[in-house]
Amino acid sequence: AAKSRAETASALSKEATSRRNASEGVNMDEELVNMTTFQQAYNASARLIQASKDMYDVLIGILR
């Protein structure tokens, strides 16, 4: 009976640890998707700023 209880306790401990790690752990796939999304947004912002700079430079060139 003691051996059976020990095995049950061990299994419950492993399950509890597994569930805790799943809720606290970092999902690498989700983090990769977020990183890619933020990187694309950053690149789009950089292109917008560069386009604005180019348009400003052209406007200043026309006014001279």
PDBQT receptor file of N, H, CA, C and O in Angstrom, charges set to zero:
ATOM      1  N   ALA A   1       0.834  -1.198   0.000  1.00  0.00    +0.000 N 
ATOM      2  CA  ALA A   1       0.000   0.000   0.000  1.00  0.00    +0.000 C 
ATOM      3  C   ALA A   1       0.872   1.253   0.000  1.00  0.00    +0.000 C 
ATOM      4  O   ALA A   1       0.573   2.226  -0.691  1.00  0.00    +0.000 OA
ATOM      5  N   ALA A   2       1.955   1.220   0.780  1.00  0.00    +0.000 N 
ATOM      6  H   ALA A   2       2.198   0.429   1.342  1.00  0.00    +0.000 HD
ATOM      7  CA  ALA A   2       2.838   2.389   0.847  1.00  0.00    +0.000 C 
ATOM      8  C   ALA A   2       3.508   2.641  -0.499  1.00  0.00    +0.000 C 
ATOM      9  O   ALA A   2       3.663   3.789  -0.917  1.00  0.00    +0.000 OA
ATOM     10  N   LYS A   3       3.904   1.562  -1.177  1.00  0.00    +0.000 N 
ATOM     11  H   LYS A   3       3.778   0.630  -0.837  1.00  0.00    +0.000 HD
ATOM     12  CA  LYS A   3       4.536   1.710  -2.493  1.00  0.00    +0.000 C 
ATOM     13  C   LYS A   3       3.551   2.322  -3.489  1.00  0.00    +0.000 C 
ATOM     14  O   LYS A   3       3.927   3.181  -4.288  1.00  0.00    +0.000 OA
ATOM     15  N   SER A   4       2.307   1.887  -3.443  1.00  0.00    +0.000 N 
ATOM     16  H   SER A   4       2.002   1.190  -2.794  1.00  0.00    +0.000 HD
ATOM     17  CA  SER A   4       1.279   2.416  -4.330  1.00  0.00    +0.000 C 
ATOM     18  C   SER A   4       1.037   3.890  -4.051  1.00  0.00    +0.000 C 
ATOM     19  O   SER A   4       0.896   4.684  -4.980  1.00  0.00    +0.000 OA
ATOM     20  N   ARG A   5       0.989   4.259  -2.777  1.00  0.00    +0.000 N 
ATOM     21  H   ARG A   5       1.104   3.613  -2.022  1.00  0.00    +0.000 HD
ATOM     22  CA  ARG A   5       0.796   5.669  -2.416  1.00  0.00    +0.000 C 
ATOM     23  C   ARG A   5       1.979   6.524  -2.861  1.00  0.00    +0.000 C 
ATOM     24  O   ARG A   5       1.801   7.654  -3.317  1.00  0.00    +0.000 OA
ATOM     25  N   ALA A   6       3.169   5.985  -2.727  1.00  0.00    +0.000 N 
ATOM     26  H   ALA A   6       3.313   5.067  -2.357  1.00  0.00    +0.000 HD
ATOM     27  CA  ALA A   6       4.366   6.717  -3.146  1.00  0.00    +0.000 C 
ATOM     28  C   ALA A   6       4.357   6.938  -4.657  1.00  0.00    +0.000 C 
ATOM     29  O   ALA A   6       4.698   8.024  -5.126  1.00  0.00    +0.000 OA
ATOM     30  N   GLU A   7       3.974   5.928  -5.412  1.00  0.00    +0.000 N 
ATOM     31  H   GLU A   7       3.697   5.046  -5.031  1.00  0.00    +0.000 HD
ATOM     32  CA  GLU A   7       3.899   6.070  -6.874  1.00  0.00    +0.000 C 
ATOM     33  C   GLU A   7       2.835   7.094  -7.265  1.00  0.00    +0.000 C 
ATOM     34  O   GLU A   7       3.044   7.912  -8.161  1.00  0.00    +0.000 OA
ATOM     35  N   THR A   8       1.684   7.037  -6.577  1.00  0.00    +0.000 N 
ATOM     36  H   THR A   8       1.514   6.372  -5.849  1.00  0.00    +0.000 HD
ATOM     37  CA  THR A   8       0.616   8.001  -6.852  1.00  0.00    +0.000 C 
ATOM     38  C   THR A   8       1.072   9.416  -6.524  1.00  0.00    +0.000 C 
ATOM     39  O   THR A   8       0.835  10.342  -7.300  1.00  0.00    +0.000 OA
ATOM     40  N   ALA A   9       1.725   9.588  -5.375  1.00  0.00    +0.000 N 
ATOM     41  H   ALA A   9       1.917   8.836  -4.745  1.00  0.00    +0.000 HD
ATOM     42  CA  ALA A   9       2.225  10.908  -4.983  1.00  0.00    +0.000 C 
ATOM     43  C   ALA A   9       3.259  11.421  -5.978  1.00  0.00    +0.000 C 
ATOM     44  O   ALA A   9       3.265  12.604  -6.318  1.00  0.00    +0.000 OA
ATOM     45  N   SER A  10       4.119  10.547  -6.436  1.00  0.00    +0.000 N 
ATOM     46  H   SER A  10       4.115   9.586  -6.159  1.00  0.00    +0.000 HD
ATOM     47  CA  SER A  10       5.133  10.931  -7.419  1.00  0.00    +0.000 C 
ATOM     48  C   SER A  10       4.488  11.360  -8.734  1.00  0.00    +0.000 C 
ATOM     49  O   SER A  10       4.895  12.351  -9.340  1.00  0.00    +0.000 OA
ATOM     50  N   ALA A  11       3.488  10.613  -9.166  1.00  0.00    +0.000 N 
ATOM     51  H   ALA A  11       3.157   9.807  -8.674  1.00  0.00    +0.000 HD
ATOM     52  CA  ALA A  11       2.790  10.957 -10.412  1.00  0.00    +0.000 C 
ATOM     53  C   ALA A  11       2.078  12.293 -10.274  1.00  0.00    +0.000 C 
ATOM     54  O   ALA A  11       2.113  13.113 -11.191  1.00  0.00    +0.000 OA
ATOM     55  N   LEU A  12       1.429  12.518  -9.130  1.00  0.00    +0.000 N 
ATOM     56  H   LEU A  12       1.401  11.851  -8.385  1.00  0.00    +0.000 HD
ATOM     57  CA  LEU A  12       0.747  13.793  -8.904  1.00  0.00    +0.000 C 
ATOM     58  C   LEU A  12       1.739  14.953  -8.868  1.00  0.00    +0.000 C 
ATOM     59  O   LEU A  12       1.465  16.037  -9.384  1.00  0.00    +0.000 OA
ATOM     60  N   SER A  13       2.888  14.710  -8.253  1.00  0.00    +0.000 N 
ATOM     61  H   SER A  13       3.111  13.830  -7.833  1.00  0.00    +0.000 HD
ATOM     62  CA  SER A  13       3.921  15.744  -8.190  1.00  0.00    +0.000 C 
ATOM     63  C   SER A  13       4.424  16.098  -9.588  1.00  0.00    +0.000 C 
ATOM     64  O   SER A  13       4.581  17.274  -9.917  1.00  0.00    +0.000 OA
ATOM     65  N   LYS A  14       4.671  15.094 -10.395  1.00  0.00    +0.000 N 
ATOM     66  H   LYS A  14       4.544  14.139 -10.128  1.00  0.00    +0.000 HD
ATOM     67  CA  LYS A  14       5.120  15.340 -11.770  1.00  0.00    +0.000 C 
ATOM     68  C   LYS A  14       4.073  16.093 -12.568  1.00  0.00    +0.000 C 
ATOM     69  O   LYS A  14       4.407  17.004 -13.325  1.00  0.00    +0.000 OA
ATOM     70  N   GLU A  15       2.797  15.720 -12.405  1.00  0.00    +0.000 N 
ATOM     71  H   GLU A  15       2.526  14.980 -11.789  1.00  0.00    +0.000 HD
ATOM     72  CA  GLU A  15       1.718  16.396 -13.121  1.00  0.00    +0.000 C 
ATOM     73  C   GLU A  15       1.593  17.849 -12.680  1.00  0.00    +0.000 C 
ATOM     74  O   GLU A  15       1.420  18.735 -13.517  1.00  0.00    +0.000 OA
ATOM     75  N   ALA A  16       1.679  18.104 -11.377  1.00  0.00    +0.000 N 
ATOM     76  H   ALA A  16       1.820  17.384 -10.697  1.00  0.00    +0.000 HD
ATOM     77  CA  ALA A  16       1.601  19.466 -10.859  1.00  0.00    +0.000 C 
ATOM     78  C   ALA A  16       2.761  20.313 -11.378  1.00  0.00    +0.000 C 
ATOM     79  O   ALA A  16       2.574  21.466 -11.769  1.00  0.00    +0.000 OA
ATOM     80  N   THR A  17       3.951  19.734 -11.377  1.00  0.00    +0.000 N 
ATOM     81  H   THR A  17       4.103  18.798 -11.060  1.00  0.00    +0.000 HD
ATOM     82  CA  THR A  17       5.124  20.454 -11.891  1.00  0.00    +0.000 C 
ATOM     83  C   THR A  17       4.960  20.757 -13.373  1.00  0.00    +0.000 C 
ATOM     84  O   THR A  17       5.287  21.856 -13.821  1.00  0.00    +0.000 OA
ATOM     85  N   SER A  18       4.466  19.807 -14.123  1.00  0.00    +0.000 N 
ATOM     86  H   SER A  18       4.201  18.914 -13.758  1.00  0.00    +0.000 HD
ATOM     87  CA  SER A  18       4.253  19.993 -15.552  1.00  0.00    +0.000 C 
ATOM     88  C   SER A  18       3.241  21.104 -15.823  1.00  0.00    +0.000 C 
ATOM     89  O   SER A  18       3.454  21.946 -16.695  1.00  0.00    +0.000 OA
ATOM     90  N   ARG A  19       2.148  21.102 -15.077  1.00  0.00    +0.000 N 
ATOM     91  H   ARG A  19       1.975  20.418 -14.369  1.00  0.00    +0.000 HD
ATOM     92  CA  ARG A  19       1.125  22.147 -15.264  1.00  0.00    +0.000 C 
ATOM     93  C   ARG A  19       1.644  23.526 -14.867  1.00  0.00    +0.000 C 
ATOM     94  O   ARG A  19       1.343  24.522 -15.526  1.00  0.00    +0.000 OA
ATOM     95  N   ARG A  20       2.420  23.581 -13.793  1.00  0.00    +0.000 N 
ATOM     96  H   ARG A  20       2.665  22.772 -13.258  1.00  0.00    +0.000 HD
ATOM     97  CA  ARG A  20       2.994  24.861 -13.365  1.00  0.00    +0.000 C 
ATOM     98  C   ARG A  20       3.949  25.394 -14.425  1.00  0.00    +0.000 C 
ATOM     99  O   ARG A  20       3.910  26.580 -14.753  1.00  0.00    +0.000 OA
ATOM    100  N   ASN A  21       4.801  24.535 -14.960  1.00  0.00    +0.000 N 
ATOM    101  H   ASN A  21       4.832  23.572 -14.694  1.00  0.00    +0.000 HD
ATOM    102  CA  ASN A  21       5.742  24.952 -16.003  1.00  0.00    +0.000 C 
ATOM    103  C   ASN A  21       5.017  25.400 -17.260  1.00  0.00    +0.000 C 
ATOM    104  O   ASN A  21       5.453  26.336 -17.930  1.00  0.00    +0.000 OA
ATOM    105  N   ALA A  22       3.924  24.744 -17.581  1.00  0.00    +0.000 N 
ATOM    106  H   ALA A  22       3.570  23.984 -17.036  1.00  0.00    +0.000 HD
ATOM    107  CA  ALA A  22       3.165  25.126 -18.774  1.00  0.00    +0.000 C 
ATOM    108  C   ALA A  22       2.546  26.500 -18.616  1.00  0.00    +0.000 C 
ATOM    109  O   ALA A  22       2.478  27.261 -19.581  1.00  0.00    +0.000 OA
ATOM    110  N   SER A  23       2.093  26.831 -17.412  1.00  0.00    +0.000 N 
ATOM    111  H   SER A  23       2.149  26.213 -16.628  1.00  0.00    +0.000 HD
ATOM    112  CA  SER A  23       1.456  28.140 -17.220  1.00  0.00    +0.000 C 
ATOM    113  C   SER A  23       2.478  29.255 -17.039  1.00  0.00    +0.000 C 
ATOM    114  O   SER A  23       2.202  30.402 -17.392  1.00  0.00    +0.000 OA
ATOM    115  N   GLU A  24       3.654  28.941 -16.497  1.00  0.00    +0.000 N 
ATOM    116  H   GLU A  24       3.879  28.009 -16.211  1.00  0.00    +0.000 HD
ATOM    117  CA  GLU A  24       4.678  29.951 -16.255  1.00  0.00    +0.000 C 
ATOM    118  C   GLU A  24       5.688  30.047 -17.384  1.00  0.00    +0.000 C 
ATOM    119  O   GLU A  24       6.354  31.072 -17.528  1.00  0.00    +0.000 OA
ATOM    120  N   GLY A  25       5.814  29.024 -18.168  1.00  0.00    +0.000 N 
ATOM    121  H   GLY A  25       5.273  28.191 -18.051  1.00  0.00    +0.000 HD
ATOM    122  CA  GLY A  25       6.868  28.960 -19.172  1.00  0.00    +0.000 C 
ATOM    123  C   GLY A  25       6.640  29.910 -20.340  1.00  0.00    +0.000 C 
ATOM    124  O   GLY A  25       5.555  30.464 -20.518  1.00  0.00    +0.000 OA
ATOM    125  N   VAL A  26       7.679  30.079 -21.117  1.00  0.00    +0.000 N 
ATOM    126  H   VAL A  26       8.560  29.629 -20.972  1.00  0.00    +0.000 HD
ATOM    127  CA  VAL A  26       7.633  30.924 -22.303  1.00  0.00    +0.000 C 
ATOM    128  C   VAL A  26       7.349  30.046 -23.508  1.00  0.00    +0.000 C 
ATOM    129  O   VAL A  26       8.008  29.029 -23.726  1.00  0.00    +0.000 OA
ATOM    130  N   ASN A  27       6.368  30.449 -24.276  1.00  0.00    +0.000 N 
ATOM    131  H   ASN A  27       5.832  31.274 -24.098  1.00  0.00    +0.000 HD
ATOM    132  CA  ASN A  27       6.039  29.728 -25.496  1.00  0.00    +0.000 C 
ATOM    133  C   ASN A  27       6.930  30.282 -26.608  1.00  0.00    +0.000 C 
ATOM    134  O   ASN A  27       6.726  31.404 -27.070  1.00  0.00    +0.000 OA
ATOM    135  N   MET A  28       7.909  29.501 -27.031  1.00  0.00    +0.000 N 
ATOM    136  H   MET A  28       8.075  28.589 -26.656  1.00  0.00    +0.000 HD
ATOM    137  CA  MET A  28       8.883  29.981 -28.013  1.00  0.00    +0.000 C 
ATOM    138  C   MET A  28       8.245  30.301 -29.359  1.00  0.00    +0.000 C 
ATOM    139  O   MET A  28       8.661  31.248 -30.026  1.00  0.00    +0.000 OA
ATOM    140  N   ASP A  29       7.242  29.529 -29.768  1.00  0.00    +0.000 N 
ATOM    141  H   ASP A  29       6.903  28.759 -29.226  1.00  0.00    +0.000 HD
ATOM    142  CA  ASP A  29       6.577  29.803 -31.038  1.00  0.00    +0.000 C 
ATOM    143  C   ASP A  29       5.869  31.150 -30.993  1.00  0.00    +0.000 C 
ATOM    144  O   ASP A  29       5.948  31.933 -31.940  1.00  0.00    +0.000 OA
ATOM    145  N   GLU A  30       5.178  31.415 -29.888  1.00  0.00    +0.000 N 
ATOM    146  H   GLU A  30       5.115  30.779 -29.119  1.00  0.00    +0.000 HD
ATOM    147  CA  GLU A  30       4.477  32.687 -29.741  1.00  0.00    +0.000 C 
ATOM    148  C   GLU A  30       5.463  33.850 -29.703  1.00  0.00    +0.000 C 
ATOM    149  O   GLU A  30       5.214  34.896 -30.303  1.00  0.00    +0.000 OA
ATOM    150  N   GLU A  31       6.569  33.673 -29.008  1.00  0.00    +0.000 N 
ATOM    151  H   GLU A  31       6.771  32.824 -28.521  1.00  0.00    +0.000 HD
ATOM    152  CA  GLU A  31       7.576  34.722 -28.936  1.00  0.00    +0.000 C 
ATOM    153  C   GLU A  31       8.196  34.993 -30.307  1.00  0.00    +0.000 C 
ATOM    154  O   GLU A  31       8.478  36.144 -30.638  1.00  0.00    +0.000 OA
ATOM    155  N   LEU A  32       8.407  33.956 -31.098  1.00  0.00    +0.000 N 
ATOM    156  H   LEU A  32       8.178  33.021 -30.829  1.00  0.00    +0.000 HD
ATOM    157  CA  LEU A  32       8.956  34.127 -32.438  1.00  0.00    +0.000 C 
ATOM    158  C   LEU A  32       7.986  34.901 -33.324  1.00  0.00    +0.000 C 
ATOM    159  O   LEU A  32       8.402  35.774 -34.085  1.00  0.00    +0.000 OA
ATOM    160  N   VAL A  33       6.701  34.585 -33.229  1.00  0.00    +0.000 N 
ATOM    161  H   VAL A  33       6.364  33.876 -32.611  1.00  0.00    +0.000 HD
ATOM    162  CA  VAL A  33       5.693  35.306 -34.010  1.00  0.00    +0.000 C 
ATOM    163  C   VAL A  33       5.669  36.775 -33.599  1.00  0.00    +0.000 C 
ATOM    164  O   VAL A  33       5.624  37.658 -34.455  1.00  0.00    +0.000 OA
ATOM    165  N   ASN A  34       5.697  37.041 -32.289  1.00  0.00    +0.000 N 
ATOM    166  H   ASN A  34       5.733  36.324 -31.593  1.00  0.00    +0.000 HD
ATOM    167  CA  ASN A  34       5.701  38.430 -31.810  1.00  0.00    +0.000 C 
ATOM    168  C   ASN A  34       6.946  39.170 -32.279  1.00  0.00    +0.000 C 
ATOM    169  O   ASN A  34       6.857  40.315 -32.722  1.00  0.00    +0.000 OA
ATOM    170  N   MET A  35       8.104  38.527 -32.186  1.00  0.00    +0.000 N 
ATOM    171  H   MET A  35       8.176  37.597 -31.826  1.00  0.00    +0.000 HD
ATOM    172  CA  MET A  35       9.340  39.169 -32.606  1.00  0.00    +0.000 C 
ATOM    173  C   MET A  35       9.309  39.501 -34.094  1.00  0.00    +0.000 C 
ATOM    174  O   MET A  35       9.723  40.590 -34.492  1.00  0.00    +0.000 OA
ATOM    175  N   THR A  36       8.827  38.583 -34.912  1.00  0.00    +0.000 N 
ATOM    176  H   THR A  36       8.491  37.699 -34.589  1.00  0.00    +0.000 HD
ATOM    177  CA  THR A  36       8.736  38.815 -36.349  1.00  0.00    +0.000 C 
ATOM    178  C   THR A  36       7.777  39.956 -36.653  1.00  0.00    +0.000 C 
ATOM    179  O   THR A  36       8.060  40.797 -37.507  1.00  0.00    +0.000 OA
ATOM    180  N   THR A  37       6.653  39.987 -35.963  1.00  0.00    +0.000 N 
ATOM    181  H   THR A  37       6.423  39.304 -35.270  1.00  0.00    +0.000 HD
ATOM    182  CA  THR A  37       5.670  41.053 -36.168  1.00  0.00    +0.000 C 
ATOM    183  C   THR A  37       6.261  42.409 -35.808  1.00  0.00    +0.000 C 
ATOM    184  O   THR A  37       6.120  43.371 -36.562  1.00  0.00    +0.000 OA
ATOM    185  N   PHE A  38       6.922  42.488 -34.658  1.00  0.00    +0.000 N 
ATOM    186  H   PHE A  38       7.037  41.706 -34.045  1.00  0.00    +0.000 HD
ATOM    187  CA  PHE A  38       7.518  43.753 -34.239  1.00  0.00    +0.000 C 
ATOM    188  C   PHE A  38       8.646  44.171 -35.170  1.00  0.00    +0.000 C 
ATOM    189  O   PHE A  38       8.822  45.361 -35.435  1.00  0.00    +0.000 OA
ATOM    190  N   GLN A  39       9.403  43.216 -35.664  1.00  0.00    +0.000 N 
ATOM    191  H   GLN A  39       9.260  42.250 -35.449  1.00  0.00    +0.000 HD
ATOM    192  CA  GLN A  39      10.494  43.534 -36.586  1.00  0.00    +0.000 C 
ATOM    193  C   GLN A  39       9.940  44.101 -37.888  1.00  0.00    +0.000 C 
ATOM    194  O   GLN A  39      10.491  45.064 -38.421  1.00  0.00    +0.000 OA
ATOM    195  N   GLN A  40       8.874  43.528 -38.401  1.00  0.00    +0.000 N 
ATOM    196  H   GLN A  40       8.427  42.746 -37.968  1.00  0.00    +0.000 HD
ATOM    197  CA  GLN A  40       8.267  44.031 -39.625  1.00  0.00    +0.000 C 
ATOM    198  C   GLN A  40       7.679  45.425 -39.420  1.00  0.00    +0.000 C 
ATOM    199  O   GLN A  40       7.783  46.280 -40.299  1.00  0.00    +0.000 OA
ATOM    200  N   ALA A  41       7.062  45.654 -38.262  1.00  0.00    +0.000 N 
ATOM    201  H   ALA A  41       6.978  44.959 -37.547  1.00  0.00    +0.000 HD
ATOM    202  CA  ALA A  41       6.520  46.978 -37.951  1.00  0.00    +0.000 C 
ATOM    203  C   ALA A  41       7.643  48.005 -37.855  1.00  0.00    +0.000 C 
ATOM    204  O   ALA A  41       7.499  49.132 -38.330  1.00  0.00    +0.000 OA
ATOM    205  N   TYR A  42       8.756  47.622 -37.246  1.00  0.00    +0.000 N 
ATOM    206  H   TYR A  42       8.874  46.707 -36.860  1.00  0.00    +0.000 HD
ATOM    207  CA  TYR A  42       9.906  48.521 -37.134  1.00  0.00    +0.000 C 
ATOM    208  C   TYR A  42      10.454  48.870 -38.520  1.00  0.00    +0.000 C 
ATOM    209  O   TYR A  42      10.745  50.031 -38.805  1.00  0.00    +0.000 OA
ATOM    210  N   ASN A  43      10.590  47.859 -39.373  1.00  0.00    +0.000 N 
ATOM    211  H   ASN A  43      10.354  46.916 -39.141  1.00  0.00    +0.000 HD
ATOM    212  CA  ASN A  43      11.090  48.098 -40.729  1.00  0.00    +0.000 C 
ATOM    213  C   ASN A  43      10.146  48.997 -41.521  1.00  0.00    +0.000 C 
ATOM    214  O   ASN A  43      10.599  49.866 -42.266  1.00  0.00    +0.000 OA
ATOM    215  N   ALA A  44       8.842  48.796 -41.368  1.00  0.00    +0.000 N 
ATOM    216  H   ALA A  44       8.474  48.089 -40.763  1.00  0.00    +0.000 HD
ATOM    217  CA  ALA A  44       7.870  49.639 -42.063  1.00  0.00    +0.000 C 
ATOM    218  C   ALA A  44       7.972  51.079 -41.573  1.00  0.00    +0.000 C 
ATOM    219  O   ALA A  44       7.887  52.013 -42.371  1.00  0.00    +0.000 OA
ATOM    220  N   SER A  45       8.151  51.263 -40.279  1.00  0.00    +0.000 N 
ATOM    221  H   SER A  45       8.220  50.505 -39.630  1.00  0.00    +0.000 HD
ATOM    222  CA  SER A  45       8.299  52.614 -39.725  1.00  0.00    +0.000 C 
ATOM    223  C   SER A  45       9.570  53.275 -40.249  1.00  0.00    +0.000 C 
ATOM    224  O   SER A  45       9.568  54.462 -40.575  1.00  0.00    +0.000 OA
ATOM    225  N   ALA A  46      10.636  52.520 -40.326  1.00  0.00    +0.000 N 
ATOM    226  H   ALA A  46      10.639  51.556 -40.061  1.00  0.00    +0.000 HD
ATOM    227  CA  ALA A  46      11.900  53.060 -40.838  1.00  0.00    +0.000 C 
ATOM    228  C   ALA A  46      11.761  53.481 -42.299  1.00  0.00    +0.000 C 
ATOM    229  O   ALA A  46      12.297  54.515 -42.700  1.00  0.00    +0.000 OA
ATOM    230  N   ARG A  47      11.044  52.688 -43.096  1.00  0.00    +0.000 N 
ATOM    231  H   ARG A  47      10.609  51.849 -42.770  1.00  0.00    +0.000 HD
ATOM    232  CA  ARG A  47      10.820  53.059 -44.503  1.00  0.00    +0.000 C 
ATOM    233  C   ARG A  47       9.962  54.315 -44.614  1.00  0.00    +0.000 C 
ATOM    234  O   ARG A  47      10.200  55.150 -45.486  1.00  0.00    +0.000 OA
ATOM    235  N   LEU A  48       8.970  54.458 -43.742  1.00  0.00    +0.000 N 
ATOM    236  H   LEU A  48       8.776  53.780 -43.034  1.00  0.00    +0.000 HD
ATOM    237  CA  LEU A  48       8.120  55.646 -43.745  1.00  0.00    +0.000 C 
ATOM    238  C   LEU A  48       8.928  56.883 -43.387  1.00  0.00    +0.000 C 
ATOM    239  O   LEU A  48       8.775  57.932 -44.013  1.00  0.00    +0.000 OA
ATOM    240  N   ILE A  49       9.782  56.765 -42.389  1.00  0.00    +0.000 N 
ATOM    241  H   ILE A  49       9.906  55.913 -41.880  1.00  0.00    +0.000 HD
ATOM    242  CA  ILE A  49      10.628  57.898 -41.997  1.00  0.00    +0.000 C 
ATOM    243  C   ILE A  49      11.588  58.257 -43.121  1.00  0.00    +0.000 C 
ATOM    244  O   ILE A  49      11.807  59.439 -43.389  1.00  0.00    +0.000 OA
ATOM    245  N   GLN A  50      12.159  57.267 -43.778  1.00  0.00    +0.000 N 
ATOM    246  H   GLN A  50      11.981  56.307 -43.561  1.00  0.00    +0.000 HD
ATOM    247  CA  GLN A  50      13.080  57.532 -44.887  1.00  0.00    +0.000 C 
ATOM    248  C   GLN A  50      12.348  58.200 -46.045  1.00  0.00    +0.000 C 
ATOM    249  O   GLN A  50      12.882  59.124 -46.658  1.00  0.00    +0.000 OA
ATOM    250  N   ALA A  51      11.142  57.752 -46.354  1.00  0.00    +0.000 N 
ATOM    251  H   ALA A  51      10.708  57.001 -45.856  1.00  0.00    +0.000 HD
ATOM    252  CA  ALA A  51      10.356  58.368 -47.430  1.00  0.00    +0.000 C 
ATOM    253  C   ALA A  51      10.029  59.814 -47.084  1.00  0.00    +0.000 C 
ATOM    254  O   ALA A  51      10.090  60.689 -47.948  1.00  0.00    +0.000 OA
ATOM    255  N   SER A  52       9.681  60.069 -45.825  1.00  0.00    +0.000 N 
ATOM    256  H   SER A  52       9.630  59.357 -45.123  1.00  0.00    +0.000 HD
ATOM    257  CA  SER A  52       9.388  61.441 -45.400  1.00  0.00    +0.000 C 
ATOM    258  C   SER A  52      10.627  62.315 -45.528  1.00  0.00    +0.000 C 
ATOM    259  O   SER A  52      10.531  63.460 -45.970  1.00  0.00    +0.000 OA
ATOM    260  N   LYS A  53      11.775  61.799 -45.153  1.00  0.00    +0.000 N 
ATOM    261  H   LYS A  53      11.853  60.869 -44.793  1.00  0.00    +0.000 HD
ATOM    262  CA  LYS A  53      13.030  62.550 -45.268  1.00  0.00    +0.000 C 
ATOM    263  C   LYS A  53      13.334  62.862 -46.730  1.00  0.00    +0.000 C 
ATOM    264  O   LYS A  53      13.718  63.982 -47.069  1.00  0.00    +0.000 OA
ATOM    265  N   ASP A  54      13.158  61.862 -47.590  1.00  0.00    +0.000 N 
ATOM    266  H   ASP A  54      12.845  60.953 -47.315  1.00  0.00    +0.000 HD
ATOM    267  CA  ASP A  54      13.411  62.083 -49.016  1.00  0.00    +0.000 C 
ATOM    268  C   ASP A  54      12.477  63.147 -49.588  1.00  0.00    +0.000 C 
ATOM    269  O   ASP A  54      12.908  64.002 -50.362  1.00  0.00    +0.000 OA
ATOM    270  N   MET A  55      11.194  63.098 -49.208  1.00  0.00    +0.000 N 
ATOM    271  H   MET A  55      10.843  62.404 -48.579  1.00  0.00    +0.000 HD
ATOM    272  CA  MET A  55      10.242  64.100 -49.698  1.00  0.00    +0.000 C 
ATOM    273  C   MET A  55      10.615  65.492 -49.187  1.00  0.00    +0.000 C 
ATOM    274  O   MET A  55      10.518  66.469 -49.929  1.00  0.00    +0.000 OA
ATOM    275  N   TYR A  56      11.036  65.588 -47.937  1.00  0.00    +0.000 N 
ATOM    276  H   TYR A  56      11.115  64.794 -47.334  1.00  0.00    +0.000 HD
ATOM    277  CA  TYR A  56      11.454  66.858 -47.365  1.00  0.00    +0.000 C 
ATOM    278  C   TYR A  56      12.682  67.392 -48.093  1.00  0.00    +0.000 C 
ATOM    279  O   TYR A  56      12.756  68.584 -48.393  1.00  0.00    +0.000 OA
ATOM    280  N   ASP A  57      13.639  66.524 -48.379  1.00  0.00    +0.000 N 
ATOM    281  H   ASP A  57      13.579  65.556 -48.136  1.00  0.00    +0.000 HD
ATOM    282  CA  ASP A  57      14.845  66.935 -49.109  1.00  0.00    +0.000 C 
ATOM    283  C   ASP A  57      14.501  67.452 -50.500  1.00  0.00    +0.000 C 
ATOM    284  O   ASP A  57      15.080  68.439 -50.953  1.00  0.00    +0.000 OA
ATOM    285  N   VAL A  58      13.560  66.792 -51.186  1.00  0.00    +0.000 N 
ATOM    286  H   VAL A  58      13.090  65.990 -50.818  1.00  0.00    +0.000 HD
ATOM    287  CA  VAL A  58      13.137  67.229 -52.511  1.00  0.00    +0.000 C 
ATOM    288  C   VAL A  58      12.463  68.596 -52.403  1.00  0.00    +0.000 C 
ATOM    289  O   VAL A  58      12.731  69.482 -53.214  1.00  0.00    +0.000 OA
ATOM    290  N   LEU A  59      11.607  68.771 -51.426  1.00  0.00    +0.000 N 
ATOM    291  H   LEU A  59      11.390  68.051 -50.766  1.00  0.00    +0.000 HD
ATOM    292  CA  LEU A  59      10.914  70.055 -51.245  1.00  0.00    +0.000 C 
ATOM    293  C   LEU A  59      11.906  71.170 -50.968  1.00  0.00    +0.000 C 
ATOM    294  O   LEU A  59      11.781  72.262 -51.523  1.00  0.00    +0.000 OA
ATOM    295  N   ILE A  60      12.884  70.913 -50.122  1.00  0.00    +0.000 N 
ATOM    296  H   ILE A  60      12.986  70.026 -49.671  1.00  0.00    +0.000 HD
ATOM    297  CA  ILE A  60      13.914  71.933 -49.845  1.00  0.00    +0.000 C 
ATOM    298  C   ILE A  60      14.705  72.220 -51.113  1.00  0.00    +0.000 C 
ATOM    299  O   ILE A  60      15.044  73.373 -51.377  1.00  0.00    +0.000 OA
ATOM    300  N   GLY A  61      15.006  71.191 -51.902  1.00  0.00    +0.000 N 
ATOM    301  H   GLY A  61      14.731  70.254 -51.688  1.00  0.00    +0.000 HD
ATOM    302  CA  GLY A  61      15.723  71.386 -53.157  1.00  0.00    +0.000 C 
ATOM    303  C   GLY A  61      14.947  72.226 -54.151  1.00  0.00    +0.000 C 
ATOM    304  O   GLY A  61      15.538  73.017 -54.885  1.00  0.00    +0.000 OA
ATOM    305  N   ILE A  62      13.634  72.068 -54.187  1.00  0.00    +0.000 N 
ATOM    306  H   ILE A  62      13.154  71.425 -53.590  1.00  0.00    +0.000 HD
ATOM    307  CA  ILE A  62      12.787  72.855 -55.099  1.00  0.00    +0.000 C 
ATOM    308  C   ILE A  62      12.771  74.321 -54.660  1.00  0.00    +0.000 C 
ATOM    309  O   ILE A  62      12.789  75.211 -55.511  1.00  0.00    +0.000 OA
ATOM    310  N   LEU A  63      12.737  74.584 -53.389  1.00  0.00    +0.000 N 
ATOM    311  H   LEU A  63      12.722  73.861 -52.698  1.00  0.00    +0.000 HD
ATOM    312  CA  LEU A  63      12.628  75.949 -52.874  1.00  0.00    +0.000 C 
ATOM    313  C   LEU A  63      13.939  76.722 -52.992  1.00  0.00    +0.000 C 
ATOM    314  O   LEU A  63      13.922  77.946 -52.864  1.00  0.00    +0.000 OA
ATOM    315  N   ARG A  64      15.039  76.082 -53.224  1.00  0.00    +0.000 N 
ATOM    316  H   ARG A  64      15.053  75.088 -53.328  1.00  0.00    +0.000 HD
ATOM    317  CA  ARG A  64      16.324  76.792 -53.331  1.00  0.00    +0.000 C 
ATOM    318  C   ARG A  64      16.515  77.375 -54.662  1.00  0.00    +0.000 C 
ATOM    319  O   ARG A  64      17.541  78.004 -54.919  1.00  0.00    +0.000 OA
TER     320      ARG A  64
